[in-house]
Amino acid sequence: MPNSPVLTKGQVVPIPSSVMRRALGLTIAETRHSTMMVSAGSEQGRNDLDLGIEALTQATLLTQETGMDWDAFFAVHRDLPREGPGLAEDVAWAGQLIGISPQGFVCDAGCGPGGDLAALRQLVPHGRIDGFETVSHFVEAAREKFSGDPSVRIFEASMEHLSGPYDLIWSAGAVYFLGVPRALNAWRSALADNGAVAFSHPCLFTDTPSEAALAFWEAEPGSIETEATTCAQIAAIGWQVLATRTLSDAAWTAYYGPLLTRCDTLEAAGTSASVAAAIAAARKEASDWSAVAGQTGYVLYVVRPV
Ligand SMILES: C[S@@+](CC[C@H](N)C(=O)[O-])C[C@H]1O[C@@H](n2cnc3c(N)ncnc32)[C@H](O)[C@@H]1O
């Protein structure tokens, strides 16, 4: 494996072409829902790459392949209540399922702008919440939501390195940045006795998906699985699935509704060509989702080490 490049925290670098990425042993994906992620193709160089994640997620990047201007992307993905599908009732379902105590200690891993913090606070009104997020303006938005509450702390740091001990690690639409086995292996030691992880994750609802359903996820990190194959991945690393729940159409509307409204607002105010392109991409994603919603979506998994 060739040496991985050394990325310094704060450094802004162009994303290499797919040919170069393969040569470097990197996986770099531009996600539809929020940001981009770098993970090493080998253990070698992983620390350098982890440092690079923050640099890369701060945008100012152009991809040579897509021509996507990430400043423009984050101009659209700003001031939104959430950065992926989900509802407060999904949080409540997971909390009730594991019987979390009102004094519980919860982590929101990949919390984005903090869309689930209020629902998590309802679960643990006398407990504590830690959020972890790597995109600065999401961190600021999440911090603002509970700025007067010292029991809610938001860290601008990778969710991969948690200490806990948490009664619940909640992660809405973020585990796929690491991959299910890597995330669960990393979080095992951060759970309290009888603690659990609840994460929502892309899923194919059919073994014979259309090309459009597969294309919907093609920019995302990792392969797209069915519920059965994700459950098999979970079992293979020594965890049990307590329950699963498919996210509703309303959960997707909670994400796309405000996103489309923001697109309207930006357009009405007048935008640059690059922001107009980012708006078009957001509109296309929402429209593509409507077309494939019966075949693919998110499933919420509640899991615990065996
Ligand atoms: C699809 S968004 C979901 C955000 C939020 N959970 C929600 O539902 O609104 C995924 C989030 O995970 C964050 N993320 C990705 N990799 C991360 C990492 N290693 N550590 C912390 N956050 C990460 C992204 O920046 C993004 O905000």
The ligand as an ORCA input file, in Angstrom:
! r2SCAN-3c Opt
* xyz 0 1
  C     -26.480     13.002      8.096
  S     -25.794     14.107      9.270
  C     -26.896     13.882     10.627
  C     -26.750     14.941     11.672
  C     -27.704     14.790     12.852
  N     -27.516     13.557     13.562
  C     -29.126     14.914     12.400
  O     -29.821     13.908     12.336
  O     -29.514     16.035     12.079
  C     -24.333     13.258      9.822
  C     -23.447     14.100     10.733
  O     -22.367     13.322     11.191
  C     -21.242     14.182     11.268
  N     -20.024     13.360     11.296
  C     -19.512     12.606     10.305
  N     -18.411     11.991     10.731
  C     -18.221     12.359     12.012
  C     -17.241     12.048     12.998
  N     -16.234     11.208     12.752
  N     -17.359     12.594     14.225
  C     -18.389     13.438     14.505
  N     -19.351     13.775     13.600
  C     -19.253     13.227     12.374
  C     -21.391     15.049     10.037
  O     -20.605     16.214     10.098
  C     -22.875     15.317     10.045
  O     -23.202     16.473     10.766
*
